[in-house]
Amino acid sequence: MPPTTQTVPASRVSLWSGRILSALPVLLFAFTGVFGLLKPDAAMQGALHYGYPPGAMVRITIVELACALLYAVPRTSVLGAILLTGYLGGATATHVRVGEPFFLPILVGIVIWLGLYLRDSRLRALVPLRGSEN
């Protein structure tokens, strides 16, 4: 017999908090993605500063936008969160490699998962923050 998981619907406050927290990284990635696709000089200089060739910037930006889009769609949001976590891991490693503070990508990752946790009852059932009643 497969185990059954009971999902408790999120409260209105939890749901809206999750939606707002989820919208913040989507807006951030949309802004930086459009910025990267338009290729202003500042974006190209940033890519060179981090050691990436200019041609890689477009591919990296497309991956960023695709992951953010998957996260924004409720049906694929968990997959998007997993992919964005990997993307942010690369960003963290890049910051460490060049000797810059690396906490910002980690904070964005926390906001991604917190927003998803607050708005998705299936995730809350899968990862309960409280101990079992039994």
C-alpha positions, -999 to 999 in steps of 0.1 A, spaced: 0 0 0 16 33 -10 19 59 17 -6 87 17 3 122 23 -23 146 35 -19 181 22 -34 210 41 -43 240 21 -23 271 27 -38 299 46 -45 331 26 -17 349 43 7 320 36 -4 317 0 -1 354 -7 32 357 11 45 328 -10 33 344 -42 49 377 -34 82 360 -23 81 339 -55 75 370 -77 106 388 -64 132 363 -79 111 360 -111 112 398 -115 150 398 -107 158 371 -133 135 387 -159 153 421 -154 188 406 -155 179 384 -184 166 412 -205 196 432 -195 219 404 -206 201 399 -239 203 435 -248 241 433 -243 248 467 -230 285 475 -224 281 470 -187 268 434 -191 297 426 -214 322 441 -190 306 421 -161 310 389 -181 346 396 -188 352 405 -151 339 371 -141 361 354 -167 333 344 -192 338 350 -229 313 375 -244 297 347 -265 288 327 -234 266 356 -220 237 349 -244 236 312 -236 238 319 -198 210 344 -201 188 320 -221 193 294 -194 185 319 -167 153 330 -184 142 294 -191 147 284 -154 128 315 -142 99 308 -166 97 272 -153 96 285 -118 69 311 -126 45 285 -140 28 267 -111 28 233 -127 66 233 -133 76 255 -103 94 227 -84 115 219 -114 122 256 -119 133 259 -83 156 230 -86 172 244 -118 174 279 -104 192 264 -73 218 249 -97 221 282 -116 226 301 -83 252 275 -72 272 285 -103 267 322 -95 280 315 -59 310 297 -72 318 325 -96 317 351 -69 339 329 -47 364 324 -75 368 362 -81 369 369 -44 336 388 -41 309 384 -14 289 354 -23 259 356 0 234 373 -25 229 342 -47 224 321 -16 198 346 -3 180 345 -36 179 307 -34 164 309 1 137 333 -11 129 310 -41 124 279 -19 106 299 9 82 313 -16 75 279 -31 72 263 3 46 289 14 24 286 -17 26 249 -24 9 225 0 25 194 -17 60 208 -9 49 215 27 36 179 30 69 166 16 91 187 38 73 193 71 90 218 94 73 203 125 76 169 140 50 142 135 20 142 159 23 104 163 
